[in-house]
Amino acid sequence: MMIKITEAKYMGDFRIELSFSDGMTGIFDGKTLLQRDGVLLQKLKDEFFFKRFFLDSGALSWPHGLELSPAKLYQNCKEHAAA
């Protein structure tokens, strides 16, 4: 089964609540992502820009072309829920 993000809601402080196609929900903490370097990540360090995310074919995306894999986000949310 291919997992997709069905809903994303900004929670503040670079955190996004995600709902997945199988009914699971979890929190994506963008601060972890922003600790890494990369051209596409630089713009996300501006919270105003970070909040401009949208869903594109079930993936978390931003206007400048960055897309995060729903499967990877799902796994990350699952691991944090189990902890």
N, C-alpha and C positions, 0 to 999 in steps of 0.2 A: 504494500500500500504506500502510495506517495503522500507524504505529509505536506500540508500547505498551511500557511498562516491565514486565518479567516478574519481576524480582527486584531488591531493594534491600537493601544490607548496610551498616551503619554502620561506618566505618573509624576514627573518632576525629577530634578537632579539626575538627568541623563538615563532614566529608567523607563522602560516601555513594557506594559502588560501585554502579553501575546496570548491569543486563543488559537488553537490548532484544529485542524479538520477532524481529528479523532475525539475532540471534546476536552483535551488537556489544556490547562492554562498555566502560564508561568511568567516570571519577570526577567526581562533581558536588561542587564546592567551595562549600559554603554560605556561607563567609566573604565571597565576592564579592557574593552576594545581600544579606547583612546590612549591607553598606556603604550600601545605599539606605534611605530612610525610608518608613514606611508603618505603619498601625495593625496590620495582620496580621503584619508583620515583627518588631514589638517583642518578641512572645513568643518568637520563634525565637532571640533573642539569649541566652536561657537554654538552655545545652546540654542540660540534663535534658529540657526541652520539645522541643527540636530533634530529639532521639533518638526521639521518639514518632511519627515519620512512619510512614505505611502506604501501600499501593497501593490505589487506588480506580479501577476500570475502566482500569487501565494508566497512571494518572497518580500522581505523587508528591504525597501529601496529608498534612495535619496535622489534629488534632482540632478546631481552632478555625475550620476552613473554607478555609484556604489550599490551593490546588491548583496545581502547576506542570505546564505542558504537556509531555507526553512528547516531542513533536516538537521543541520548543525545547531541551529538555535533550539530546536526541539530537544536534541540530546543534552544541550547545556542546561535547559530549564529542568529536564528530567533529573539530571545529576544534582542540581541544587535542591530540588524538591525532596530527594532521597536523603540528603545530608541532614 
